[in-house]
Amino acid sequence: MPTARRRTDTPPPRTANSEADVLRGFLGYLRTSIAAKVEGAPEPQVRTPAVPSGTNLLGLLTHLTAVESATFLGERVTDWQATFRPDPRDTVADVVARYRAAVERADEVLDACDDLGAPLPRPGRPGPSVRWALTHMIEETGRHAGHADILRELADGTTGR
């Protein structure tokens, strides 16, 4: 009789049952996954495009930093394509630290939001609802975490979360 394979990958989060807890739990899971996927990636592969579009690991996390900041903090982005291009002087540690700082600031904003249907605070303009912002960030982070999985495996064979 074959033995069951033991799971070595990090499973999805077990969260409380409220909608906010589920949404924030899954977003946190994805944020941690993509930061871990980029952290420790070797140079120069971390910034070397592995596909014709030019996508690279460092660029994905640079982009997600901008998306977090725009979505939850109201920062304006004028050139989304530029957010995929990390500064050549940035190290992996720099980009991961900047991403984690943006996530921390975003979480502080979310901690102050009681109503998922309420708009996120934006000076001088309306913000999206907290629910929409969380759902969008789950979609955006999940999509790019999948890209990062493939790029990291191509870079050095690392798989899993």
Buried (B, 14 or more C-beta within 10 A) or exposed (E): EEEEEEEEEEEEBEBEEEEBEBBBBBBBBBBBBBBBBBBEBEEEBBBBEBEEEEBBBBBBBBBBBBBBBBBBBBEEEEEEEEBBBBEEEBEBEBBBBBBBEBBEBBBEBBEEBEEBEEBBEEEEEEBBBBBBBBBBBBEBBBEBBBBBBBBBBBBEEBEEB
